[in-house]
Every structure is written in structure tokens, then in C-alpha cells.
Amino acid sequence: MKKSFVLLTSIFMALCLLSCSKKNSDTTESKEVTVYTYDSFISEWGPGPEIARLFEEKTGIKVNWVDCGDGAQILSKALSEKSAPQSDVILGLDNNLVQKARSAGIIESYKPAGADGLYNGLEEALGGDWVLTPFDFSHFAMIFDTESTVNKPVSLADLARDEYKGKIILMDPRTSTPGLGFAAWTYAVFGDNYVNYWKSLKKSILTMSPGWSSGYGLFTKGEAPLCSSYTTSPAYHVEYGEGNRFQALMFIDGHVQQVEGAGITKGAKNAAAAKAFIDFLITEEAQNTIPLTQWMFPANKNVSLPDSYKTAAPVPETTLSYDASKLDGVVENIMKIISE
């Protein structure tokens, strides 16, 4: 009897400890949200650190950032973990990548609180089903160094002229959303003739960097007079007293738009914390960090823009459309041309 009593007591205590341990584990999990994103977003000059601080201050939930490199690399990592997700939120996919994420079933649809405060048309650009929630946007453009000796190009076709041989920095469309955006731009303008265009453009490309940060960094160091980026990029230089040396060129072709979004990982361990994070990401408090760190337009229409945007962030007259489902094939053909 004594032995039985001791045995039962031991089992009871073990069960209590297990239960207590599980409760503590659950509590710990609910106080942290793991967010996959790209390098510039969580750099010391990006919006990530301040957004994390404000979010934790408001909710008590800590943000665990995971740097995946660039947008396409975020998607690749999330796809590789589909059967055992390690993230709660995926932040940094855009209108060119959202269909892949949707088709793969790696993101849960969630319409956040405060969605009515977003600019009209942004969610529609991401598919309209709240698989991704928009948090910023801009148009792709070529940024021109006015201190260079080359003339300003006025179209994508101009970039293939001999004058620009070795004068252009692009990003790899397989790893970078700006790289993919430029590829989409050429497809939107030239249609199926994009192959011939890239054959003529190849000589103009100095390098294809793996991501925006490295490519734009080379550009600002004077390695080339032209770089693919955003219409909003020059606002940075104006804001920090560098003047109008770097300018976004408005091409006669029109431009394509990027809308960046964040979504909840399907099977996320901390789904409640993930929803709270998405809700917070589009508040005025969080969105106020976007213009002077992300150098994009904030998705929340109630955020006031700094003066630098009024003088150095032009909005194209024409936004081009294209079939994003064709971009895999477009990129494959482009990279064959580049490697030849």
C-alpha cells in the first residue's frame, strides 16, 4: 500500500510538473512572434527595430526578426519549411510573389483591424483576399547620378544603347524583389519581345547584385551612373542634405508598381501574436516609421509625408499592368541570356 501510494504520488507530481511546464511554454510562446523579412527592413536604419520596440511596448509581445536576405529568399525559406513552419509572420513578399505563396498554401488569409485606413487599390494589387496585408508601396524606376557624364535615358529602350555600356546596376530577379520588379517592367513594356530586349541590354549591365542593399550601395559609391530602384529613393538623399544629385527618371514607357505585404504563416505556433502584429503594422504609429526608414510610401493613408517626398518622389503618370504568373518563365529566360 505504501509503495503504491508513493508511486501514485510520484505520478501525480510528474503530471503536475508537466502541466505547469506546458503552461509556461504556452505563455512564453504567446509573448513572442517570429517574423521572416529582408535585410534592409531590420537593419539599424530600417523600420524594423522601432516597430519591434513600439509593438512590444504596446502588447508585451517580443518580435524575433529573422533576416532571410531579400524578398524572393523569404519565400524560398518559407516554402522549404511548409511541413514544419518556423515563422509566424512573413513580411516582404510583394504583388509579384504573392501568387506563388497563395498557390503553395503557406499563408493564412487575415483581414486586420484598421484595414479601412489603407489606400484604395493596394489590397487589390495583392489579390484582394488578405493573404497579404499591404504595408508600403512605390513604383520601380531607374535612379540617375546627375554628376555622371552620360545623358539621361528617357525609356527602357535607351538603356540598351552603346552609351550605357557597363553603366547600369541591376538586382538578381531570382533573389531580389526589385530585381524581379525590373524584369516585370521589361515584360510589361516589350511583351514577348523582352528576350530580344535583354539580349541588347546585356552589355549595359555592370553587375546584378543579389539584393537591393548591395546594389544601391554600389551605385551611391559611384560605381555606375544608373541603378534600378524606386521613385521614392531620391527622397532619402534630399532628406539628409545630399541635394538632388540622384534623381528618379520618369520614362515615357510608364512604370510598374510594387506593393509589399505581410501575412500570417499557415500553421503558425503563435497565431494570436501574429494577428496582433499585422494589426499593429498598419496603424499610424507603426506606419509613421516607413517614410524615413523604408523610403517607400506608407500604406496607411493618414500618415503625413515629409517635405523630401514632395520634392524628390515623383509619381508616374502611367502604371503598367502585366501577367505576374508569367514571370517565372521570364526570369528563367533572362538568366539564360545573362549567363551566355
GUPAVEX-785208 format. One line per 8 residues: their letters; for each residue z, x, y of C-alpha. Coordinates in steps of 0.02 Angstrom, whole numbers, always signed. Example, Ala and Ser with C-alpha at 12.3 -4.5 7.8 and 13.67 -1.06 7.14 Angstrom:
// GUPAVEX-785208
as> +390:+615:-225  +357:+684:-53
// end
This chain:
// GUPAVEX-785208
mkksfvll> +0:+0:+0  +50:+140:+119  -110:+234:+82  -214:+76:+106  -127:+40:+271  -159:+218:+332  -341:+206:+278  -366:+38:+366
tsifmalc> -280:+104:+522  -394:+256:+524  -549:+147:+505  -489:+32:+644  -457:+179:+761  -627:+255:+721  -712:+90:+760  -617:+77:+924
llscskkn> -668:+254:+972  -848:+217:+926  -847:+58:+1030  -766:+147:+1177  -891:+289:+1164  -1036:+166:+1162  -969:+75:+1315  -950:+239:+1408
sdtteske> -1126:+290:+1356  -1196:+123:+1416  -1105:+141:+1581  -1173:+316:+1604  -1349:+259:+1566  -1342:+116:+1691  -1292:+237:+1829  -1446:+346:+1814
vtvytyds> -1633:+314:+1824  -1761:+440:+1764  -1919:+443:+1870  -2078:+536:+1822  -2175:+589:+1976  -2278:+731:+2053  -2225:+895:+2131  -2252:+861:+2317
fisewgpg> -2157:+696:+2310  -1995:+780:+2257  -2015:+944:+2349  -1891:+986:+2486  -2016:+924:+2616  -2063:+768:+2517  -1982:+594:+2524  -1900:+608:+2352
peiarlfe> -1736:+693:+2399  -1697:+573:+2541  -1748:+420:+2442  -1634:+476:+2300  -1489:+503:+2420  -1510:+334:+2504  -1532:+244:+2337  -1376:+321:+2260
ektgikvn> -1278:+284:+2419  -1333:+102:+2412  -1321:+68:+2224  -1216:+206:+2147  -1364:+248:+2034  -1418:+430:+2025  -1604:+472:+2022  -1658:+600:+1894
wvdcgdga> -1827:+663:+1954  -1947:+739:+1828  -2091:+842:+1901  -2247:+811:+1798  -2367:+910:+1908  -2489:+783:+1980  -2539:+602:+1955  -2651:+621:+1804
qilskals> -2521:+732:+1722  -2390:+597:+1746  -2499:+476:+1649  -2533:+604:+1513  -2347:+637:+1487  -2305:+452:+1484  -2443:+419:+1357  -2379:+558:+1244
eksapqsd> -2207:+477:+1243  -2265:+298:+1216  -2173:+280:+1050  -2012:+354:+1120  -2009:+336:+1310  -1904:+462:+1406  -1934:+391:+1580  -1876:+231:+1664
vilgldnn> -1999:+233:+1809  -2172:+308:+1828  -2211:+346:+2010  -2377:+414:+2072  -2514:+327:+1973  -2647:+250:+2083  -2790:+125:+2083  -2897:+247:+1984
lvqkarsa> -2769:+270:+1845  -2685:+101:+1834  -2809:+26:+1711  -2776:+166:+1587  -2589:+135:+1599  -2615:-52:+1582  -2729:-37:+1431  -2608:+83:+1346
giiesykp> -2464:-38:+1372  -2344:+92:+1441  -2286:-4:+1596  -2196:-170:+1613  -2254:-295:+1743  -2120:-323:+1876  -2136:-406:+2047  -1999:-330:+2155
agadglyn> -1889:-414:+2283  -1964:-391:+2455  -2144:-394:+2394  -2191:-510:+2537  -2161:-365:+2658  -2308:-264:+2590  -2479:-253:+2671  -2604:-380:+2606
gleealgg> -2729:-313:+2481  -2629:-166:+2414  -2567:-252:+2257  -2740:-323:+2228  -2809:-145:+2231  -2689:-106:+2088  -2744:-256:+1986  -2636:-394:+2059
dwvltpfd> -2520:-408:+1908  -2375:-300:+1971  -2395:-172:+1832  -2382:-53:+1979  -2298:-88:+2145  -2385:-4:+2294  -2280:+114:+2397  -2410:+206:+2503
fshfamif> -2597:+216:+2538  -2733:+309:+2631  -2919:+348:+2620  -2991:+508:+2550  -3080:+621:+2674  -3140:+798:+2699  -3024:+895:+2814  -3115:+1016:+2929
dtestvnk> -3049:+1176:+3009  -3119:+1170:+3186  -3090:+1358:+3206  -3220:+1396:+3073  -3399:+1447:+3112  -3484:+1310:+3010  -3545:+1145:+3079  -3457:+981:+3044
pvsladla> -3537:+891:+2897  -3567:+706:+2926  -3595:+649:+2746  -3562:+695:+2566  -3745:+748:+2552  -3716:+876:+2690  -3584:+964:+2584  -3719:+1021:+2463
rdeykgki> -3815:+1115:+2599  -3828:+1305:+2588  -3724:+1320:+2747  -3570:+1268:+2647  -3591:+1387:+2500  -3416:+1434:+2441  -3339:+1339:+2587  -3256:+1190:+2502
ilmdprts> -3090:+1171:+2410  -3076:+1026:+2289  -2946:+973:+2160  -2973:+955:+1973  -3009:+771:+1935  -2930:+788:+1763  -2758:+830:+1832  -2755:+776:+2013
tpglgfaa> -2770:+603:+2091  -2853:+674:+2249  -2973:+764:+2133  -3010:+603:+2042  -3025:+515:+2209  -3160:+635:+2268  -3254:+610:+2104  -3241:+422:+2130
wtyavfgd> -3304:+442:+2308  -3462:+532:+2248  -3489:+398:+2116  -3466:+259:+2245  -3596:+339:+2360  -3727:+404:+2238  -3706:+287:+2089  -3785:+357:+1931
nyvnywks> -3865:+494:+2035  -3694:+577:+2054  -3743:+701:+1916  -3885:+773:+2021  -3772:+774:+2173  -3639:+877:+2084  -3770:+999:+2022  -3819:+1031:+2203
lkksiltm> -3637:+1030:+2263  -3575:+1158:+2136  -3623:+1309:+2241  -3520:+1243:+2387  -3357:+1239:+2288  -3245:+1389:+2316  -3114:+1328:+2192  -3046:+1174:+2104
spgwssgy> -2857:+1182:+2112  -2750:+1093:+1981  -2661:+988:+2113  -2659:+939:+2297  -2516:+1054:+2348  -2600:+1214:+2291  -2772:+1164:+2354  -2717:+1109:+2527
glftkgea> -2607:+1262:+2539  -2759:+1375:+2514  -2852:+1276:+2647  -2717:+1294:+2779  -2709:+1481:+2743  -2891:+1492:+2796  -2971:+1518:+2625  -3106:+1388:+2663
plcssytt> -3155:+1277:+2811  -3164:+1115:+2712  -3042:+1032:+2591  -3032:+864:+2507  -2875:+769:+2561  -2830:+611:+2658  -2872:+538:+2828  -2686:+545:+2864
spayhvey> -2664:+731:+2826  -2701:+793:+3005  -2553:+692:+3070  -2441:+825:+2992  -2516:+963:+3097  -2505:+861:+3257  -2325:+810:+3222  -2271:+991:+3202
gegnrfqa> -2359:+1057:+3356  -2511:+1135:+3274  -2632:+1032:+3378  -2799:+961:+3322  -2864:+1113:+3229  -2876:+1017:+3065  -2973:+854:+3076  -3016:+715:+2954
lmfidghv> -3204:+689:+2958  -3271:+511:+2958  -3428:+513:+2850  -3573:+394:+2876  -3563:+353:+2689  -3395:+264:+2705  -3237:+315:+2611  -3137:+265:+2458
qqvegagi> -2955:+215:+2468  -2807:+271:+2365  -2660:+155:+2336  -2513:+238:+2249  -2390:+138:+2147  -2233:+144:+2043  -2197:+48:+1883  -2062:+21:+1753
tkgaknaa> -2089:+111:+1588  -2108:-8:+1442  -1955:+16:+1332  -1856:+99:+1472  -1675:+132:+1423  -1614:+89:+1597  -1725:-59:+1641  -1599:-136:+1762
aakafidf> -1584:+28:+1858  -1773:+44:+1857  -1794:-128:+1936  -1664:-85:+2067  -1760:+75:+2107  -1928:-17:+2126  -1843:-146:+2238  -1772:-9:+2347
liteeaqn> -1933:+93:+2354  -2022:-39:+2459  -1878:-76:+2578  -1896:-24:+2759  -1755:+100:+2732  -1850:+193:+2596  -2022:+167:+2671  -1969:+245:+2836
tipltqwm> -1967:+412:+2743  -2151:+401:+2695  -2249:+440:+2855  -2168:+607:+2898  -2146:+672:+2721  -2282:+595:+2614  -2410:+593:+2757  -2481:+428:+2697
fpanknvs> -2470:+252:+2766  -2313:+162:+2704  -2346:+4:+2602  -2214:-94:+2699  -2300:-171:+2850  -2139:-175:+2952  -2123:+15:+2963  -2168:+89:+3133
lpdsykta> -2285:+238:+3130  -2255:+397:+3231  -2371:+440:+3375  -2454:+577:+3272  -2533:+442:+3163  -2607:+356:+3315  -2699:+514:+3368  -2739:+602:+3204
apvpettl> -2751:+474:+3063  -2916:+382:+3081  -2954:+227:+2979  -3132:+221:+2909  -3242:+75:+2958  -3307:+57:+2780  -3203:+58:+2620  -3315:+84:+2469
sydaskld> -3295:-3:+2302  -3340:+59:+2128  -3304:+27:+1944  -3149:+131:+1906  -3172:+102:+1719  -3323:+219:+1726  -3225:+366:+1797  -3182:+446:+1629
gvvenimk> -3366:+471:+1595  -3398:+526:+1774  -3263:+659:+1763  -3323:+720:+1593  -3498:+746:+1661  -3436:+829:+1820  -3332:+954:+1724  -3480:+997:+1612
iise> -3580:+1037:+1768  -3439:+1142:+1842  -3418:+1241:+1680  -3603:+1279:+1656
// end
